[in-house]
Amino acid sequence: MSINDFQIIASSDNNRIKLLTKLSAKKYREAEGKFLVENFVIIRDALKDGYDFSALFLTDEFNLKHEEAVIALCNKSKSKELFLINDKLNKVYSNLDTPSGITAVYDISNKKIDKGSVVYLNGISDPGNLGTILRSALAFGFDNIILDNNCVDIYNPKVIGAAKDAIFKLNIIEDKDGSWLKKNKLPIYTTSSHKGLDLATFKPAKAFCLVLGNESHGVDKEIEKMADKNLKISMSSEIESLNVATAAAILFYELK
């Protein structure tokens, strides 16, 4: 494998560049079943764990700076869709203020929820928060994640930037019609800032469903009615609430 194995793309009229541009929008990601990652470390770490890209795009500048790392990456990949582009083309489709020079395309895979506990995300709208929650979930062994229809898109570039390779390793599904909780048999735990059972002394069931709510409004009232227990994190009265991503990490640690 060498850089000579890369095909050169020089025009923004190229269909592959047009596809990359489309994949900036959720509706096209869903229609095409593909998403982008513009971060070398995430791409490399995902490949180490067996998550291969379907296509890879590099700028001349990125290749000159990182040629050995690029060749090592491509030697581990089974993809034959390898393309060399210029910086101008990278800027055409990139979601970053300063394009990284590397873009990998991945197929969206259909995941399933395993047995065990579930984290149900209710209206998490901030991409950074969602990505951080996913990374914390992976760190503490919560592999099953369900997003309701009011959450930010899981393949939003900012979500991926915060989640890192957790985006590949977790079992993530969408509850688009809101029916999952109604069919769920696990005990449901919701959270709030200053009321409920003290998390520090609470003894959870062996498997449960933990609901994390919207940054501004908390857990939906209808979901609160379904809850078996409501938990609180004991903290100073000087502060009204914690950021949802911070609260999530504390909950994951304590409940595990």
KEMI-291261 format. One record per residue (C-alpha): residue number from 1; residue in three letters; x, y, z. Coordinates in nm, 4 decimals. Each point is the difference from the previous one (the first is absolute). Layout:
N
PT num residu        x        y        z
PT NUM    ALA        X        Y        Z
...
//
This chain:
256
PT num residu        x        y        z
PT   1    MET   0.0000   0.0000   0.0000
PT   2    SER   0.1242   0.3470  -0.0941
PT   3    ILE  -0.1469   0.3379  -0.0765
PT   4    ASN   0.0071  -0.1015  -0.3681
PT   5    ASP  -0.2930  -0.2311   0.0763
PT   6    PHE  -0.2197   0.3048   0.0668
PT   7    GLN  -0.2242   0.1305  -0.2753
PT   8    ILE   0.0228   0.3764  -0.0588
PT   9    ILE  -0.3147   0.2152   0.0084
PT  10    ALA   0.0441   0.3585  -0.1202
PT  11    SER  -0.3541   0.1291  -0.0588
PT  12    SER  -0.2900   0.0882   0.2308
PT  13    ASP  -0.2280  -0.1377  -0.2733
PT  14    ASN   0.1243  -0.3483   0.0798
PT  15    ASN  -0.2869  -0.2154   0.1291
PT  16    ARG   0.1970  -0.1128   0.3021
PT  17    ILE   0.0615   0.3599   0.1092
PT  18    LYS  -0.3677   0.0752  -0.0533
PT  19    LEU  -0.0876  -0.2953   0.2237
PT  20    LEU   0.2348   0.1221   0.2730
PT  21    THR  -0.1714   0.3392  -0.0142
PT  22    LYS  -0.3432  -0.1603   0.0320
PT  23    LEU   0.1088  -0.2031   0.3011
PT  24    SER   0.0236   0.3227   0.1990
PT  25    ALA  -0.3803  -0.0184   0.0332
PT  26    LYS  -0.1848  -0.2560   0.2143
PT  27    LYS  -0.2602  -0.0809  -0.2656
PT  28    TYR   0.2700  -0.0997  -0.2473
PT  29    ARG   0.1883  -0.2002   0.2618
PT  30    GLU  -0.3201  -0.1933   0.0623
PT  31    ALA  -0.0785  -0.0365  -0.3707
PT  32    GLU   0.3506  -0.1174  -0.0922
PT  33    GLY   0.0630  -0.1977   0.3182
PT  34    LYS   0.3407   0.1641   0.0375
PT  35    PHE   0.1778   0.2535   0.2206
PT  36    LEU   0.3351   0.1812   0.0109
PT  37    VAL   0.2844   0.0157   0.2496
PT  38    GLU   0.2608   0.2759  -0.0424
PT  39    ASN   0.2388  -0.0962   0.2759
PT  40    PHE   0.3074  -0.2182  -0.0511
PT  41    VAL   0.0142  -0.1275   0.3599
PT  42    ILE  -0.3648  -0.1130  -0.0067
PT  43    ILE   0.0495  -0.1657  -0.3394
PT  44    ARG   0.3158  -0.1762   0.1183
PT  45    ASP  -0.1463  -0.1146   0.3320
PT  46    ALA  -0.3203  -0.1236  -0.1631
PT  47    LEU   0.2030  -0.2055  -0.2483
PT  48    LYS   0.2045  -0.1537   0.2835
PT  49    ASP  -0.3259  -0.1344   0.1407
PT  50    GLY  -0.1218  -0.1328  -0.3343
PT  51    TYR  -0.2164   0.2898  -0.1173
PT  52    ASP   0.1186   0.0604  -0.3559
PT  53    PHE  -0.0846   0.2932  -0.2258
PT  54    SER  -0.1553  -0.0498  -0.3430
PT  55    ALA   0.1941   0.2900  -0.1550
PT  56    LEU   0.2832   0.2314   0.0981
PT  57    PHE   0.0835   0.3504  -0.1290
PT  58    LEU   0.3322   0.1734   0.0663
PT  59    THR   0.1372   0.3387  -0.0941
PT  60    ASP   0.3483   0.0290  -0.1467
PT  61    GLU   0.1089   0.2044   0.3014
PT  62    PHE  -0.1255  -0.2570   0.2526
PT  63    ASN   0.1742  -0.2783  -0.1843
PT  64    LEU   0.3312   0.1878  -0.0122
PT  65    LYS  -0.0101   0.0540   0.3767
PT  66    HIS  -0.1215  -0.3486   0.0979
PT  67    GLU   0.0950  -0.2339  -0.2844
PT  68    GLU   0.1282  -0.2845   0.2182
PT  69    ALA  -0.3096   0.0081   0.2210
PT  70    VAL  -0.2251   0.0129  -0.3067
PT  71    ILE   0.1665  -0.3026  -0.1597
PT  72    ALA  -0.0208  -0.1925   0.3294
PT  73    LEU  -0.3705   0.0859   0.0223
PT  74    CYS  -0.0753  -0.1063  -0.3556
PT  75    ASN   0.1932  -0.3246   0.0383
PT  76    LYS  -0.2352  -0.0988   0.2827
PT  77    SER  -0.3108   0.0942  -0.1968
PT  78    LYS  -0.1776  -0.2189  -0.2550
PT  79    SER  -0.1381   0.3017  -0.1849
PT  80    LYS   0.1153   0.0634  -0.3547
PT  81    GLU  -0.1788   0.3345  -0.0208
PT  82    LEU   0.2984   0.2266   0.0658
PT  83    PHE   0.0075   0.3546  -0.1362
PT  84    LEU   0.2420   0.2913  -0.0069
PT  85    ILE  -0.1507   0.3494  -0.0122
PT  86    ASN   0.1217   0.3569   0.0405
PT  87    ASP  -0.0690   0.2375   0.2897
PT  88    LYS  -0.2571   0.1941  -0.2006
PT  89    LEU  -0.2137  -0.3105  -0.0518
PT  90    ASN   0.0299  -0.0882   0.3668
PT  91    LYS  -0.1485   0.3387   0.0866
PT  92    VAL  -0.2925  -0.0609  -0.2393
PT  93    TYR  -0.1518  -0.2719   0.2173
PT  94    SER   0.1721   0.0173   0.3397
PT  95    ASN  -0.2056   0.0614   0.3146
PT  96    LEU   0.3015   0.1417   0.1818
PT  97    ASP   0.0980   0.3661   0.0201
PT  98    THR   0.3518  -0.1148  -0.0817
PT  99    PRO  -0.0203  -0.3213  -0.2054
PT 100    SER   0.2215  -0.2785   0.1305
PT 101    GLY   0.1165  -0.1298  -0.3380
PT 102    ILE  -0.1326  -0.3512   0.0575
PT 103    THR  -0.3531  -0.1329  -0.0394
PT 104    ALA  -0.1261  -0.3544   0.0428
PT 105    VAL  -0.3416  -0.1189  -0.1163
PT 106    TYR  -0.1764  -0.2668   0.2067
PT 107    ASP  -0.3111  -0.2053  -0.0578
PT 108    ILE  -0.2667   0.0430   0.2661
PT 109    SER  -0.0486  -0.3406   0.1587
PT 110    ASN  -0.3205  -0.1285   0.1552
PT 111    LYS   0.0649  -0.0606   0.3683
PT 112    LYS  -0.2005  -0.2024   0.2496
PT 113    ILE  -0.0414   0.0432   0.3736
PT 114    ASP   0.1658  -0.2726   0.2065
PT 115    LYS  -0.1267  -0.1366   0.3290
PT 116    GLY   0.0828   0.2188   0.2956
PT 117    SER  -0.0501   0.3620   0.0962
PT 118    VAL  -0.1043   0.2701  -0.2460
PT 119    VAL   0.0670   0.3752  -0.0090
PT 120    TYR  -0.2984   0.1794  -0.1543
PT 121    LEU   0.0722   0.3517  -0.1232
PT 122    ASN  -0.3000   0.2317  -0.0017
PT 123    GLY   0.0459   0.3163  -0.2071
PT 124    ILE   0.3767   0.0451   0.0380
PT 125    SER   0.0400   0.2859  -0.2454
PT 126    ASP   0.3602   0.1147   0.0420
PT 127    PRO   0.2450  -0.1972  -0.2176
PT 128    GLY   0.2868   0.0396   0.2456
PT 129    ASN  -0.2122  -0.1288   0.2874
PT 130    LEU  -0.1205  -0.2989  -0.1976
PT 131    GLY   0.3514  -0.0922  -0.1101
PT 132    THR   0.1351   0.0320   0.3543
PT 133    ILE  -0.2841  -0.2146   0.1379
PT 134    LEU   0.0792  -0.2710  -0.2536
PT 135    ARG   0.3672   0.0013   0.0922
PT 136    SER  -0.0794  -0.0198   0.3715
PT 137    ALA  -0.2490  -0.2810  -0.0616
PT 138    LEU   0.2707  -0.2020  -0.1728
PT 139    ALA   0.2483   0.0730   0.2797
PT 140    PHE  -0.2338  -0.1355   0.2685
PT 141    GLY  -0.1372  -0.2979  -0.1892
PT 142    PHE  -0.3426   0.1280  -0.1060
PT 143    ASP  -0.0011  -0.1411  -0.3530
PT 144    ASN  -0.3709   0.0382  -0.0851
PT 145    ILE  -0.1078   0.3515  -0.1022
PT 146    ILE  -0.3424   0.1046  -0.1288
PT 147    LEU  -0.0676   0.3485  -0.1402
PT 148    ASP  -0.3496   0.1382  -0.0316
PT 149    ASN  -0.1089   0.2030  -0.3018
PT 150    ASN   0.0802   0.3310   0.1717
PT 151    CYS   0.3713  -0.0704   0.0398
PT 152    VAL   0.2611   0.1525  -0.2275
PT 153    ASP   0.1094  -0.2299  -0.2829
PT 154    ILE   0.2476  -0.2607   0.1194
PT 155    TYR   0.2122   0.0535  -0.3132
PT 156    ASN   0.0185   0.3766   0.0364
PT 157    PRO   0.3713   0.0883  -0.0440
PT 158    LYS   0.0141   0.1714   0.3408
PT 159    VAL  -0.1479  -0.3069   0.1680
PT 160    ILE   0.2643  -0.2195  -0.1629
PT 161    GLY   0.2734   0.2453   0.0981
PT 162    ALA  -0.1006  -0.0267   0.3667
PT 163    ALA  -0.0849  -0.3709   0.0020
PT 164    LYS   0.3206  -0.1116  -0.1769
PT 165    ASP  -0.0048  -0.3712  -0.0845
PT 166    ALA  -0.2816  -0.0654   0.2490
PT 167    ILE  -0.2291   0.0691  -0.2955
PT 168    PHE   0.1078  -0.3349  -0.1455
PT 169    LYS   0.0206  -0.2104   0.3149
PT 170    LEU  -0.3383   0.0638   0.1631
PT 171    ASN  -0.3334  -0.1612  -0.0876
PT 172    ILE  -0.1879   0.3140  -0.1053
PT 173    ILE  -0.3551  -0.0021  -0.1354
PT 174    GLU  -0.2689   0.2636  -0.0532
PT 175    ASP  -0.3464  -0.0121   0.1546
PT 176    LYS  -0.1622   0.2090  -0.2722
PT 177    ASP  -0.3620  -0.0621   0.0967
PT 178    GLY   0.0541   0.0074   0.3767
PT 179    SER  -0.1304  -0.3542   0.0470
PT 180    TRP   0.3083  -0.1634   0.1516
PT 181    LEU  -0.0584   0.1195   0.3567
PT 182    LYS  -0.3622  -0.1181  -0.0078
PT 183    LYS   0.1076  -0.3511  -0.0982
PT 184    ASN   0.3012  -0.0016   0.2302
PT 185    LYS   0.0021  -0.2468   0.2922
PT 186    LEU   0.2974   0.1465   0.1864
PT 187    PRO  -0.0494   0.2256   0.3059
PT 188    ILE   0.0205   0.3621  -0.1112
PT 189    TYR   0.2136   0.2506   0.1910
PT 190    THR  -0.0312   0.3704  -0.0712
PT 191    THR   0.2097   0.2806   0.1435
PT 192    SER  -0.0499   0.3494   0.1351
PT 193    SER   0.2111   0.2638   0.1720
PT 194    HIS  -0.1361   0.0275   0.3539
PT 195    LYS  -0.2684  -0.2638   0.0556
PT 196    GLY  -0.0098  -0.3761   0.0052
PT 197    LEU   0.2018  -0.2823   0.1516
PT 198    ASP   0.3604   0.0747   0.0858
PT 199    LEU   0.2207  -0.1559  -0.2667
PT 200    ALA   0.2804  -0.0648   0.2510
PT 201    THR  -0.2114  -0.2468   0.2022
PT 202    PHE  -0.2289  -0.1346  -0.2741
PT 203    LYS   0.0262  -0.3697  -0.0879
PT 204    PRO  -0.0905  -0.0518  -0.3665
PT 205    ALA  -0.1490  -0.3106  -0.1556
PT 206    LYS   0.2347  -0.2340  -0.1842
PT 207    ALA  -0.1271   0.1462  -0.3281
PT 208    PHE  -0.1901   0.3246  -0.0431
PT 209    CYS  -0.0836   0.2851  -0.2363
PT 210    LEU   0.1531   0.3351   0.0938
PT 211    VAL  -0.1655   0.3023  -0.1632
PT 212    LEU   0.1971   0.3201  -0.0521
PT 213    GLY  -0.2008   0.3067  -0.0944
PT 214    ASN   0.0344   0.3164  -0.2044
PT 215    GLU   0.2584   0.2586   0.1075
PT 216    SER  -0.2598   0.2721   0.0677
PT 217    HIS  -0.3227  -0.1838   0.0815
PT 218    GLY   0.1123  -0.3260   0.1543
PT 219    VAL  -0.1883  -0.3253  -0.0506
PT 220    ASP  -0.3380   0.0185  -0.1758
PT 221    LYS  -0.2955  -0.0006   0.2419
PT 222    GLU  -0.1529  -0.3067  -0.1655
PT 223    ILE   0.3218  -0.1951   0.0492
PT 224    GLU   0.0201   0.1163   0.3635
PT 225    LYS  -0.3425  -0.1579   0.0557
PT 226    MET   0.1345  -0.3309  -0.1288
PT 227    ALA   0.3025   0.0018   0.2314
PT 228    ASP   0.0405  -0.2564   0.2761
PT 229    LYS   0.2534   0.2155   0.1847
PT 230    ASN   0.1238   0.3571  -0.0218
PT 231    LEU   0.3639   0.0600   0.0948
PT 232    LYS   0.1868   0.3088   0.1066
PT 233    ILE   0.3680   0.0827   0.0300
PT 234    SER   0.0689   0.1626   0.3357
PT 235    MET   0.1751   0.3319  -0.0512
PT 236    SER   0.0307   0.3496   0.1386
PT 237    SER  -0.3116   0.2156   0.0132
PT 238    GLU   0.2122   0.2749  -0.1506
PT 239    ILE  -0.0474  -0.1514  -0.3458
PT 240    GLU  -0.3293  -0.0722  -0.1737
PT 241    SER   0.1040  -0.2918  -0.2205
PT 242    LEU   0.2860  -0.1807  -0.1723
PT 243    ASN   0.0691  -0.0148  -0.3695
PT 244    VAL  -0.1707  -0.3161  -0.1277
PT 245    ALA   0.3272  -0.1498  -0.1248
PT 246    THR   0.1628   0.0549   0.3401
PT 247    ALA  -0.3006  -0.1473   0.1795
PT 248    ALA   0.0024  -0.2971  -0.2348
PT 249    ALA   0.3604  -0.0869   0.0842
PT 250    ILE  -0.0772   0.0109   0.3749
PT 251    LEU  -0.3118  -0.2149  -0.0457
PT 252    PHE   0.1837  -0.2561  -0.2140
PT 253    TYR   0.2769  -0.0296   0.2585
PT 254    GLU  -0.2269  -0.0315   0.3015
PT 255    LEU  -0.2544  -0.2347  -0.1586
PT 256    LYS   0.2686  -0.2310  -0.1347
//
